Amino acid sequence: MQVIVSEFNEIEPGRYFDVESASQFSFDHSSQKASNVQSCALESKNADLIKSILKSLSAHVTEHFPSLPASGVFPTSDDSAIAIIIVGNKYSAANYWNGRWRSSYIYDPSSGVLSGSIKVDVHYYEDGNVRLLTNRPVNVSLPSASGPELVKAIAAEEKKYQEDLNRAFGHLSEGAFKSLRRQLPITRQKIEWDKIGSYRLGQDIGGTRGGR
């Protein structure tokens, strides 16, 4: 089971609580391991809304973040608002890339405002090193929203952002990235640059055109 470790569910340094499992635990950041798990009941004036959000959020995360997802819903430190956190990681070392999606929202029931940000970090490192870091702010008015309504609004914002990213990737692929690519020679074969010194000029590279 993946759980969130954040400022929003920190009880004291090194100790955190999780609403879904109704537990608290110690967490070692160096080893990334939890220990000393104990039961922990949720105490908040927004407890019913938190549990409703969590139920809908779990279904959303399971559907859209199939690889190593984690999510959490917590009361803020002063219990005036609700923090909603989503983290999705996907690692593909065999294909030389890793990716991380992090969403963080605060919903204020008194004002009905959902605010936060969506962060995406994608790293490609095959024969080079390309990294994309993005941060999209979110601000939506949702007066008296229920748990499912809040998660529906979050899903809509995240879907729109993903579509925007896909369009941006397409433009980069056909624009800036295309100009950076090394074009194939006339043989349509990649040049083995480590062997370039042994090629015979004119015969091995591009061929010759007629005699002298």
C-alpha positions, -999 to +999 in steps of 0.1 A: +000+000+000+013+034-010+007+063+015+015+100+014+042+116+035+037+154+035+035+185+056-003+180+058-002+147+076+028+152+098+021+148+135+056+155+146+090+153+130+093+118+115+058+107+124+027+108+101-009+097+099-030+082+071-068+087+070-076+058+048-060+032+070-068+050+102-032+047+113-001+067+123+035+056+117+071+066+119+089+071+086+126+069+079+133+092+049+168+077+043+155+041+040+120+050+028+105+026+053+076+030+078+076+015+113+058+016+146+023+016+131-005+025+155-042+031+151-053+067+147-088+081+145-096+111+123-105+142+144-118+170+123-149+191+119-147+182+082-143+145+088-174+135+068-163+155+038-127+142+040-139+106+040-163+113+011-135+129-009-111+101-001-136+075-013-140+092-047-103+101-050-092+065-045-113+054-074-100+083-096-064+074-088-068+037-094-083+044-128-058+071-140-026+063-122-020+026-127+017+026-117+028+033-081+000+058-073-006+073-038-032+098-026-043+113+006-069+137+021-061+155+053-074+184+074-050+213+074-032+221+107-058+246+118-087+224+106-101+252+085-095+235+051-088+202+035-056+191+017-059+167-012-027+151-025-020+128-055+013+113-065+019+091-096+053+077-105+063+056-134+098+043-140+110+027-173+147+022-169+148-002-199+135+026-221+156+053-204+129+075-190+111+082-157+081+103-149+063+118-119+029+135-115+022+155-083-011+173-076-017+193-044-049+211-036-065+229-007-103+231-005-117+258+018-153+248+026-162+283+039-152+300+007-159+271-017-125+276-034-103+247-046-067+260-052-034+243-058-010+231-085-002+202-108+035+194-113+049+171-139+085+159-141+096+138-170+132+127-176+146+111-208+182+100-208+189+078-238+220+091-257+214+125-240+196+142-212+162+159-216+140+169-187+106+185-186+095+203-154+061+220-154+039+236-128+002+245-135-018+265-109-054+256-103-081+278-089-118+267-091-149+279-073-170+250-059-194+263-032-208+236-010-193+208-031-196+172-021-167+147-022-176+133-057-181+168-070-147+179-058-130+149-073-149+154-106-135+190-108-100+177-100-103+151-127-115+177-153-085+200-145-060+172-147-075+159-179-073+193-195-037+197-184-027+163-198-043+172-231-024+205-232+008+187-225+002+162-253-003+191-277+028+208-265+048+176-269+035+173-305+046+208-313+080+202-298+085+170-317+077+187-350+095+219-342+124+225-318+132+188-312+131+180-349+158+206-357+180+191-330+179+156-344+208+143-364+193+135-398+201+101-414+225+100-443+215+090-478+219+053-470+192+058-443+215+041-418+228+057-386+264+067-388+286+049-363+305+079-351+331+059-332+342+043-365+341+075-386+380+076-387+381+043-407+356+054-434+370+061-469+360+096-478+336+097-508+332+059-510+319+050-475+302+084-468+275+093-493+292+076-523+309+093-553+293+111-582+311+102-614+348+105-620+372+134-620 
